[in-house]
């Protein structure tokens, strides 16, 4: 694993998402959806359908069903866990560093039975050993500063033979340029991460058997192409100056993110592993 120029703390990450949650909900998506999509092709621009497809692919690869007890680490606004509970009938909990996002997730879940959300750290999970059949995550674990510790915690709260299924952002190469550092890493308080192969080694070191490791670079490129285009279009019809500036800045970052992907400075992968 390699780091960029700045090492962020869990407090840095939690504070950033606390401070930006309401802005994001107001300017972008009122239900808090912003996960990488799995697109059907280069001409597919239906972001919400692609984001839902990612969730369904991960659920299928993990074997989640009515008897599953699922922990969503870095649950954000709760969309993934709520989707799993609604579509597959599982029960579960969501855990996130951002108190603001946890509060939103609780409101979004309403009175759905069998799911709950907690404010807490992936490196100090408030659960007993062997509590869950599955641990899942979408595009969140890259933000954990102490990644080996979070992997150990996932292993601990899983039952023997339990499944760890997640998508995450990758740092394919050691050297990161200033543009990528600004628009990809520092923008979300990310200190640095693993390559696809490096991630597999880290999981094996934590006691997992790798079942699936897939590079999905094309899908993350398409995600940010679609999001950037959508942000520009919304900015053109938005009367609020602050909202317009936020959308245009986000659109600019989406373009820089695509360039970083092309330079091998940013990537995306999906992993499924089993606790030995």
BELBELZI-V24496 format. One record per residue. RES is the residue in one small letter. PHI is phi in whole degrees, -180 to 180 (* if undefined). NEAR is the number of other ideal C-beta (glycine too) atoms within 10 Angstrom. D_CENTER is the distance of its C-alpha to the mean C-alpha in Angstrom with 2 decimals. Layout:
RES/PHI/NEAR/D_CENTER
RES/PHI/NEAR/D_CENTER
//
This chain:
x/*/15/18.12
x/-124/14/19.07
x/-113/16/18.62
x/-83/19/19.17
x/-71/11/21.95
x/-125/13/20.45
x/-103/10/19.13
x/-95/20/17.12
x/-96/12/17.49
x/-61/17/15.44
x/-64/11/17.70
x/-57/15/16.89
x/-66/22/13.15
x/-61/20/14.11
x/-63/17/16.89
x/-59/17/15.04
x/-75/22/12.73
x/-62/16/15.88
x/-74/11/17.88
x/-103/16/15.83
x/-59/20/14.79
x/-67/11/18.21
x/-62/12/18.57
x/-64/17/15.48
x/-63/16/16.58
x/-74/13/20.06
x/-90/21/19.63
x/-117/18/16.85
x/-140/15/15.87
x/-69/10/17.74
x/-104/13/15.43
x/77/18/12.24
x/-86/17/10.53
x/-156/18/8.49
x/-118/20/6.20
x/-65/23/7.77
x/-94/27/11.02
x/-106/24/13.40
x/-94/25/16.67
x/-81/12/20.17
x/175/7/21.70
x/-65/10/22.30
x/-93/7/24.01
x/-81/16/21.31
x/-121/14/20.14
x/-88/13/18.98
x/-63/21/15.39
x/-62/11/15.09
x/-65/13/16.66
x/-67/20/14.45
x/-64/22/11.20
x/-67/19/13.23
x/-63/17/14.44
x/-57/22/11.13
x/-61/23/11.02
x/-70/15/14.69
x/-63/16/14.63
x/-65/23/12.35
x/-63/22/14.66
x/-67/11/17.65
x/-65/16/16.87
x/-84/24/16.31
x/72/13/19.42
x/-80/25/18.27
x/-150/13/21.28
x/-64/8/23.51
x/-92/9/24.23
x/-79/22/20.69
x/-118/16/19.57
x/-113/26/15.77
x/-110/26/13.66
x/-101/28/10.05
x/-90/25/8.91
x/72/26/6.90
x/-71/27/7.82
x/58/27/8.12
x/-85/27/10.88
x/90/25/11.21
x/-62/25/11.12
x/-65/30/9.71
x/-64/29/12.19
x/-63/23/14.85
x/-61/16/14.66
x/-62/26/15.13
x/-66/21/17.95
x/-68/12/19.62
x/-88/13/19.66
x/-114/18/20.12
x/77/13/21.84
x/-78/22/19.97
x/-113/19/19.90
x/178/25/17.27
x/-133/23/15.74
x/-116/29/12.60
x/-130/26/12.30
x/-151/26/10.99
x/-73/25/12.66
x/-92/23/13.32
x/-65/15/16.47
x/-65/19/16.41
x/-72/26/13.20
x/-64/23/14.58
x/-61/16/17.84
x/-66/22/16.53
x/-60/26/14.83
x/-62/15/18.25
x/-67/10/20.09
x/-64/17/18.07
x/-71/19/18.69
x/61/7/22.34
x/-101/4/24.66
x/-58/13/22.79
x/-79/7/24.13
x/85/12/22.36
x/-130/22/19.01
x/-149/15/18.44
x/-131/26/16.06
x/-129/16/16.67
x/-90/16/16.20
x/-179/18/15.89
x/-102/19/14.69
x/-70/26/12.99
x/-97/17/16.16
x/-146/10/18.58
x/-72/21/17.54
x/-85/12/20.20
x/-136/17/20.95
x/-73/9/23.87
x/-57/9/23.90
x/65/13/23.23
x/-79/17/21.94
x/-128/24/19.49
x/-82/22/19.91
x/-141/24/16.21
x/-118/28/13.10
x/-128/30/9.81
x/-165/26/6.08
x/-123/25/3.33
x/53/21/1.73
x/-135/24/3.42
x/-68/22/6.67
x/-60/22/7.86
x/-82/25/8.87
x/-73/25/11.10
x/-63/20/14.54
x/-101/14/16.22
x/-66/22/14.14
x/-58/13/17.25
x/-66/15/17.77
x/-67/22/14.41
x/-64/24/15.20
x/-64/14/18.63
x/-68/22/17.53
x/-59/27/15.51
x/-60/19/18.72
x/-65/16/20.86
x/-83/21/19.50
x/-82/25/19.50
x/-71/14/22.89
x/-54/8/24.71
x/83/10/23.59
x/-68/23/20.34
x/-109/23/17.32
x/-112/27/13.99
x/-127/25/11.74
x/-159/24/8.19
x/-109/27/6.56
x/-158/23/5.92
x/-79/21/7.73
x/-121/22/11.38
x/-112/27/14.49
x/-65/22/17.13
x/-136/13/20.10
x/-69/11/21.47
x/-83/11/22.95
x/-121/22/20.89
x/-75/12/22.98
x/-63/9/23.32
x/-64/14/21.85
x/-67/23/18.55
x/-62/18/18.54
x/-72/13/19.16
x/-91/20/16.95
x/-107/24/13.90
x/-87/25/14.00
x/-64/16/16.10
x/-58/16/14.87
x/-118/17/11.71
x/67/19/13.52
x/-104/22/12.22
x/-78/23/15.22
x/152/20/14.61
x/-154/25/13.34
x/-103/23/14.55
x/-79/19/16.02
x/-60/18/15.67
x/-69/12/18.90
x/-61/15/18.18
x/-64/25/15.12
x/-62/17/17.50
x/-63/13/20.13
x/-64/16/18.08
x/-67/22/17.25
x/-64/14/20.92
x/-63/11/22.05
x/-87/21/20.26
x/100/16/22.20
x/-108/23/20.14
x/-99/13/21.60
x/-76/15/19.51
x/-103/14/19.77
x/-156/12/17.55
x/-144/15/16.00
x/-129/13/15.61
x/-82/16/15.22
x/-121/22/13.95
x/-56/17/14.89
x/-62/14/16.85
x/-74/19/14.14
x/-72/25/11.98
x/-62/21/15.41
x/-66/24/16.30
x/-57/26/13.24
x/-76/24/14.25
x/-65/17/17.86
x/-67/18/17.66
x/-64/20/15.77
x/-63/20/18.29
x/-63/15/21.17
x/-64/17/20.24
x/-63/22/20.00
x/-63/16/23.41
x/-65/12/24.95
x/-67/18/23.95
x/-61/18/25.28
x/-65/9/28.61
x/-113/7/29.18
x/-98/17/27.84
x/-76/6/30.83
x/-74/11/29.03
x/-65/8/29.17
x/-64/11/26.29
x/-65/16/23.97
x/-64/17/25.38
x/-64/13/24.88
x/-63/21/21.21
x/-65/22/20.65
x/-68/16/22.75
x/-66/14/21.02
x/-65/21/17.60
x/-63/20/19.38
x/-61/14/20.87
x/-63/20/17.62
x/-60/21/16.41
x/-66/15/19.65
x/-66/19/19.28
x/-65/24/15.83
x/-62/18/17.61
x/-65/18/20.42
x/-65/25/18.35
x/-62/20/17.08
x/-64/11/20.78
x/-86/15/21.85
x/76/15/19.66
x/-101/23/17.82
x/-156/28/14.26
x/-156/22/12.71
x/-150/23/10.16
x/-144/22/10.82
x/-121/22/10.72
x/-132/23/12.49
x/-132/20/14.67
x/-139/27/16.91
x/-116/17/19.66
x/-68/20/20.98
x/-68/11/24.48
//
